[in-house]
């Protein structure tokens, strides 16, 4: 696995421990967003994207955050559920959404992200700086989609007599089209100018 891109959004709050948000792209095909770069007691570290842990309301069964006093749905007073603790005895109020499963991967992510963070701080000091973090928004990847396979947004029914033609099965690094050679997907992409 290779981290092929790192995007950083600096946080401009003096005195805050949160220094930046980050997204990483793995092998040019999978994006993980909302990593955080945090100033800890031993320097910068990367926190993985996470969600708050929840418990169900005993009356309506709606999920509520562990420390909520009242149900978000029915308004019933909630009794505080037992809060899980980690190996060091600290309360676990959040769970990682995505995370590395070994220390070598964690160290690689940390090294690449921290390096990109320092580079982004240098770019941010230049005139005309604009963060690229939000560039993953809707529509960024439309240029890669053949025009005939995209439905029109103006209400027209598309090509081929009112029907949008099927593009066929997706082509990825583990699949090949019928006429392709046995070369790697990366060499094909570079030959096509990508």
N, C-alpha and C positions, 0 to 999 in steps of 0.2 A: 504494500500500500504506500502511496506517495501523496503528500499534501501538495497539490498543484497550484493552489491559490489561497491567500490569506487576505481578508479585508477587515479593516479596523475602523471603528467609529470612536474617536476620542471623546472622553467626558471632560468638560471644561469646568468642573467644580473644584476650586481649591480646597484642600484639606480633606477631601473625600477619599475613602479607600478604593472605591471603584474608579479605575483609570480609563477603561475602554470596554466597548462591546466588540465582538469579533465573530466572523464567520470563516469557516474553512471549507475548501473544496477538496475532495478526495478523488484521485485518479481522473480528474476532469469530468466526473459524472455524478457526484453526490455531495450535496452541501449540508453542513451542520451549522446552524445559526445560533446566536445568543450565547456564545461562550463569553465569559467575563474575565477581564484582566484586573486583578485586585492586588493592592499593596498590602502585603502581610508583614508579620513581625520579622520574617527572614527575607524580605524582598518581594518582587512580583511573582505571582503564580496565576495559573489559568484555572478558572472554575467552569465545569461543564454545564450545559443547559439543564435546568431543573424545573420541577413543578412543586407546588405546596401539597403536602399530604392532607388527606381528607378523612372524615368519618361521617357516617350516615345519621340523619336525624331519626330518633326513635319514633316520631309521630308520622312523618311523611316520607321517610327514607331518602330525602334529598341529600346530596353530598355537601358538606360544609368544611371549611378549613379547621384543622385540629384545635386551634385556640378560639374559635368563634363562640360567643356567648349565646347568640340567638340564631335560629335557622333562617337562611336566606329565603326560603320558600314559604314556610307557614308561620314564621315568627315565634315558634315555641322556644322556651328557654332550654338551652342544651347543657347537659352535665358534661364536665370535662372528661374526655376519654383518656385512658392511660396513653401517654406519649412514648413512642418507641425511643430507645437509646442506642447509640453506636457502641463500639467496642471500648471506647474511652469513657463511656458514661454520659456523653453529651446528648441532649435531646435532638431527635431527628425530625425536623419539621418540613424538610424538603427531600425529594428523591430525584436523582439524575435521570434525565430523559435519554441521553446518549452519553456513553463514557467508554474509555479504553479499558480493556480487560487484562492488560499486563503493564508492568512498569516501563518496559522499553517503548511501547506505543505512547504512554503518557508523557514520557520524557521527550520523545520526538515532537509531539504536539506542542508541548510547553516551549521547547527550544525555538521552533519555527514561529510560533505566535509571538513570543517575547521579542524575537529578532524583528519581526514585522512591525510590532508596536513601536520600537525605537525608530525604525525607518519612517513610519507614519508621522511620528512627532517631528522629525526633521522636515518632511514634506509640508506639514501643517504650518511651519514657520515661514514658508515661501509665500510670496504674493499670489493671489488667485487660487489658493488651495480650496479644493472641493473633495469631501469624503466620497469614496466609491462604495461605501457599505450598503447603501440603499439601492444599488444598481440591480439587485436580484428581483425587483418588482415585476409584476405581470407585464408580459409583452417583451421582455428582454430576449427570450429565446425564439420568438416568432420568425426571425430571419433564418433559422435553421430548418423550419418546417416548409415543405414544398407548398407553393401558393394554392395549387388545386385541392389540397387536402384540408385547407382551413375554411370553415364556414364564413360567409360574408357577414360583416356586422351591420351592413346597411339594409338588411332584410331581404336581399336577393337570395335565391336558392342555390347559388354556386354554379359550378361547371357541370358538364355532362348531362344536359337535359333536365336540370332541376335537382339532381342528386350529387352529393359530394362523393367523389370516388374514394374507395378504400385504399389506404397507403400500403397495406400489406403488413406483415409482421415486423416488429421493431428490429433494427440491426444494432447489436451491442458488441462488446468485446468478446462475448462468449458465443456469438452466432455469426454465420457468414451467409451472404446472399448466394444464390445458385451459381452465379458466374464468377465469384471472387476466387482469388488465389489463397494459398495458405499463409500469406504474410500476416504480420501482426496488425491489429487495428491502429496502433500508433503510427506505423510506417505508412498505412493507407491514408490516415488523416494528414500527415505531413506532406504526402505526395499531392493531396488535393488542395494544399495551401492552408490547412487548419492547424 
